[in-house]
Amino acid sequence: MFIKHLPKKMLLLSLGDAILISLAYFLSLSVRFGAIRWAFVQPSWPGALILGIYLLTFYLADLY
């Protein structure tokens, strides 16, 4: 399996990036619409795709 070959540091960094990117997206919508709406928290395929593209870009740019 691919995950067995990844260093722990890289997994922790990518997990942290995923959490911070999701939080930034949530907070940007909250600031834009003026209130925290829990409807923003619902997972969606486009959101997961964008998050995956960010993480893949960070990996390919050798940021880990």
N, C-alpha and C positions, 0 to 999 in steps of 0.2 A: 504494500500500500504506500502511496506517495507521502502520507503524513509522517510515517516512521522515519523518513529520510530528512525531514526538515528540522533544523535546530530549534531548541526551545525558545531561544531569544527571538528568533524570527516569528514564531507563533505568537508570543506575547506581544510583540510590536504590532503585528497585523490585527490581533484582537483589540488592542488598545486603539488602533487607528479606526477600526470598524465601529467601536463604541463612540469615539469622538466625532466621527463623520456623521453618524446617526443623530447624536446629540446636537451637533451644529445645524443639521437639517431641521430638526424639531424646533430648536430655538429660533431659527430664521423665520419659520412659518409663524411662530408665536409673536415675534416682533412685528412681522408684516401685517398680521391680522389683529394685533392689539390685545390678544388674550391667549391663554393656554387652553387649547381645545384638545380633548383626549381623542378626538377623531383622527388627529394627525398621527397617533401612535399605532394605528392599525397597519399591519404589514401589507405590502403590496409587491407584485412582481416587478413593476418598473423600479421601485425603490431598491429592491434586492439586486436588480441588474446594474443599476448605477453604482451601488456600493461595491459590487464585484468588479466593475470597470475601474473604479478608483483603486482598489487593492491590487488588481492586476497591473495597472499603470505604475503604482509605487514599486511593485516587484520588478517589472521590466526596466524601470529607471534605476534599479539597484539602490533603492533607498533603505533597504533592510540590510 
